[in-house]
């Protein structure tokens, strides 16, 4: 019976956690669409998530495109450059662009959000906001959710372009492909459904990263150690949810 009770307690704890996260997400989304708004905070978070994440996302994308071209050439060299262009475009726009950009932003922004809000929680700054009649969801959560949902698709578009460029550079200068032919094959291989699915993934991933960062920071406790634990939990949970929803969205778009 001890083992059964342990299973029961674990199951209840998991569902309670899911319920708390769902309630937090619902409250955050509600405050995203209802006034008052804080435009300066939203723009600040957009710059933090979008502009300052460009270097790491760009570097990740270009090297991923290069590696994808190298691996594709070793397996599909017999099929010609059209096959290489097809694999690079499909791999970047459908999967690698959104997923890698989401993971990079989760590691950089999710941790920063959790640390910042967690520090505010343990130093009672969030309680001070409530005392000053400022809703913490409006001031801390909603701007980050809006910025995450809007900026990650833009980052993914940049990652798609840079990733395809990386494959182009390797294909032209290492494999000796004809540039005009390769570019034509790349354009012909680009399909609207795959590109749109990547942008949908990016929007969902941005929401998940911001949600996990704000949730774990908002509910942190225990001083500096609690803030560190919240930061770790934010990155890990956002990465796991990102991969889970990547599968779900892919199945919705491309399942037969």
Secondary structure, 3 states (H helix, E strand, C coil): CHHHHHHHHHHHHHHHHHHHHHHHHHHHHHHHHCCCCCHHHHHHHHHHHHHCCHHHHHHHHHHHHHHHHHHHHHHHHHHCHHHHHHHHHHHHHHHHHHHHHHHHHHHHHHHHHHHHHHHHHHCCHHHHHHHCCCCHHHHHHHHHHHHHHHHHHHHHHHHHHHHHHHHHHHHHHCCCCCHHHHHHHHHHHCCHHHHHHHHHHHHHHHHHHHHHHHHHHHCCCCHHHHHHHHHHHHHHHHHHHHHHHHHHHHHHHHCC
